[in-house]
Amino acid sequence: MSNRDYANRKPAKGRAKSTRRKGKAPAPRRFPLLLLLVTLSLVGGFGYFLWSINNSADTPQTVVVEQPKKTVVKKDPNDLPPKPKEEWTYQQALENKKVEVDIPDAEKTKPARPYQMQCGSFRTQSQAEEMKAVIAFQGLTANIRKVKGTTGDWYKVSLGPFDRKREVERKRHTLQRAGINGCIILFWEG
């Protein structure tokens, strides 16, 4: 198989040559005058249409029917009723009013189940102590609880209890900045 260079190939003798003459520039293109006239007429017609429908919705359409000895004016059934006059009375009604707010007691607003945050569950107490130390370097106090599971004893590292979820979220973001991810928020179990 032969490789041919089609990019630099010169036309063979006897083949058709280009129709353009050498040394002469192509003829300049004329400005499309007809296209310009059609465009201007369409734009002008659209502008006239918009001008003609301007404010046509504001004028009521009435039909005058002349009968012998009597002129009757009938309104168009598609006309809208006139706009109602806006009246605001709440400003005068609220001038001398007082608002009373009941502030609930702090004991009633305290959540029934406060929050806690668990940051790890380990097989050995030494691993739990390491996690507790890392948390202590962030200025937080953690607790270690020993829990009996189906597969043996577990040491859970947790923080809390917290009254509001916002506090727990703030502490979790502090730990995430320190590289401790995976802390979960739970309800306090007592």
C-alpha positions as CSV (number, residue, x, y, z in Angstrom):
1,M,0.0,0.0,0.0
2,S,1.4,3.3,-0.9
3,N,1.3,6.4,1.2
4,R,0.2,9.5,-0.6
5,D,0.6,13.1,0.5
6,Y,-2.7,14.6,-0.3
7,A,-2.0,18.0,1.4
8,N,1.0,18.9,-0.8
9,R,-0.2,17.2,-3.9
10,K,0.0,19.3,-7.1
11,P,-2.8,19.0,-9.6
12,A,-2.0,16.7,-12.5
13,K,-1.7,18.0,-16.0
14,G,-4.9,17.9,-17.9
15,R,-7.1,18.3,-14.9
16,A,-9.5,21.2,-14.4
17,K,-7.9,24.2,-13.0
18,S,-9.5,26.8,-10.8
19,T,-11.9,29.2,-12.4
20,R,-10.4,32.2,-10.8
21,R,-8.0,34.2,-12.9
22,K,-4.6,34.9,-11.5
23,G,-3.8,38.5,-10.6
24,K,-7.5,39.7,-10.4
25,A,-9.3,40.0,-7.1
26,P,-12.8,38.7,-6.8
27,A,-15.6,41.0,-7.7
28,P,-16.9,43.0,-4.6
29,R,-20.2,41.9,-3.2
30,R,-23.0,44.4,-3.5
31,F,-24.9,45.6,-0.4
32,P,-28.2,43.7,-0.1
33,L,-30.5,46.6,-0.6
34,L,-33.6,44.5,-1.0
35,L,-33.0,42.7,2.3
36,L,-32.5,46.1,4.1
37,L,-35.9,47.4,2.7
38,V,-37.8,44.2,3.8
39,T,-36.2,44.4,7.3
40,L,-37.0,48.1,7.7
41,S,-40.6,47.6,6.6
42,L,-41.1,44.6,9.0
43,V,-39.7,46.6,11.9
44,G,-41.8,49.6,11.0
45,G,-44.9,47.5,10.7
46,F,-44.3,45.9,14.1
47,G,-43.7,49.3,15.7
48,Y,-47.0,50.6,14.2
49,F,-48.8,47.6,15.5
50,L,-47.5,48.2,19.0
51,W,-48.4,51.9,18.8
52,S,-51.9,51.1,17.7
53,I,-52.6,48.7,20.5
54,N,-51.1,51.0,23.1
55,N,-53.7,52.0,25.7
56,S,-56.4,50.1,23.9
57,A,-57.2,48.1,27.0
58,D,-57.9,51.3,29.0
59,T,-60.7,52.6,26.8
60,P,-64.1,51.0,27.4
61,Q,-65.8,49.6,24.4
62,T,-69.3,50.9,24.1
63,V,-71.8,50.2,21.4
64,V,-74.3,52.9,20.4
65,V,-77.5,51.6,19.0
66,E,-79.8,54.2,17.5
67,Q,-83.5,53.5,17.5
68,P,-86.2,55.8,16.3
69,K,-86.8,58.5,18.9
70,K,-84.5,56.8,21.4
71,T,-80.7,56.3,21.7
72,V,-79.6,53.3,23.7
73,V,-76.0,52.8,24.9
74,K,-75.0,49.2,25.5
75,K,-71.8,48.3,27.2
76,D,-69.6,45.5,25.9
77,P,-70.2,42.4,28.0
78,N,-66.4,41.7,27.9
79,D,-65.5,44.9,29.7
80,L,-64.0,44.7,33.1
81,P,-65.5,46.5,36.0
82,P,-63.7,49.7,37.2
83,K,-60.9,49.3,39.6
84,P,-62.0,49.5,43.3
85,K,-60.6,52.3,45.4
86,E,-58.0,51.0,47.8
87,E,-58.6,51.7,51.5
88,W,-56.1,50.9,54.2
89,T,-57.4,51.0,57.7
90,Y,-54.9,48.9,59.6
91,Q,-52.6,51.8,60.1
92,Q,-55.1,53.7,62.2
93,A,-56.2,50.5,64.0
94,L,-52.6,49.7,65.1
95,E,-51.6,53.2,66.3
96,N,-52.3,52.7,70.0
97,K,-52.2,49.0,70.3
98,K,-49.9,47.1,72.7
99,V,-48.5,43.6,72.0
100,E,-48.2,41.2,74.9
101,V,-45.8,38.3,74.6
102,D,-45.9,35.3,77.0
103,I,-42.4,34.1,77.9
104,P,-42.4,30.4,78.8
105,D,-40.5,29.2,81.8
106,A,-37.0,27.8,81.3
107,E,-38.0,24.4,82.7
108,K,-40.8,24.0,80.2
109,T,-38.6,24.9,77.2
110,K,-35.8,22.4,78.2
111,P,-35.8,19.5,75.8
112,A,-37.2,16.2,77.2
113,R,-34.2,14.3,75.6
114,P,-31.0,16.3,75.4
115,Y,-28.3,15.6,72.8
116,Q,-24.9,13.8,73.0
117,M,-22.2,13.3,70.4
118,Q,-20.4,10.0,70.0
119,C,-17.0,10.2,68.4
120,G,-15.8,6.6,68.5
121,S,-16.3,3.1,69.7
122,F,-13.2,1.0,70.4
123,R,-12.3,-2.6,71.4
124,T,-9.5,-1.5,73.8
125,Q,-9.5,1.1,76.5
126,S,-6.2,2.5,75.3
127,Q,-7.6,3.4,71.9
128,A,-10.5,5.2,73.6
129,E,-8.1,7.1,75.9
130,E,-6.1,8.3,72.8
131,M,-9.3,9.6,71.2
132,K,-10.2,11.3,74.5
133,A,-6.8,13.0,74.6
134,V,-7.1,14.3,71.0
135,I,-10.5,15.7,71.9
136,A,-9.0,17.3,75.0
137,F,-6.5,19.1,72.9
138,Q,-9.4,20.9,71.2
139,G,-10.6,22.2,74.5
140,L,-13.5,19.8,74.9
141,T,-14.3,17.2,77.6
142,A,-15.1,13.6,76.5
143,N,-16.4,10.7,78.5
144,I,-15.6,7.0,78.1
145,R,-18.3,4.4,78.7
146,K,-17.8,0.7,78.8
147,V,-20.7,-1.1,77.1
148,K,-21.3,-4.8,76.8
149,G,-22.2,-5.8,73.2
150,T,-23.0,-9.1,71.6
151,T,-19.3,-9.5,70.4
152,G,-17.7,-8.3,73.7
153,D,-16.9,-5.1,75.5
154,W,-16.8,-1.8,73.7
155,Y,-15.4,1.5,74.9
156,K,-17.5,4.5,73.6
157,V,-16.1,8.0,73.5
158,S,-18.8,10.6,73.7
159,L,-19.4,14.3,74.6
160,G,-22.4,15.7,76.3
161,P,-25.2,16.0,77.3
162,F,-26.1,19.3,75.4
163,D,-29.4,21.1,75.8
164,R,-29.5,22.4,72.2
165,K,-28.6,20.8,68.9
166,R,-26.8,24.0,67.9
167,E,-24.3,23.5,70.7
168,V,-23.6,20.0,69.5
169,E,-23.2,21.1,65.9
170,R,-20.7,23.8,67.0
171,K,-18.6,21.2,68.9
172,R,-18.7,18.8,65.9
173,H,-17.4,21.5,63.6
174,T,-14.6,22.2,66.0
175,L,-13.7,18.5,65.9
176,Q,-13.9,18.4,62.1
177,R,-11.5,21.3,61.8
178,A,-9.1,19.2,63.9
179,G,-9.5,16.2,61.6
180,I,-11.8,14.1,63.8
181,N,-14.6,13.1,61.4
182,G,-17.4,10.7,61.9
183,C,-18.9,12.0,65.2
184,I,-22.6,11.4,65.2
185,I,-25.3,13.3,67.2
186,L,-27.6,11.1,69.3
187,F,-30.2,11.6,71.9
188,W,-28.9,11.3,75.5
189,E,-29.7,7.9,76.9
190,G,-29.0,8.8,80.6
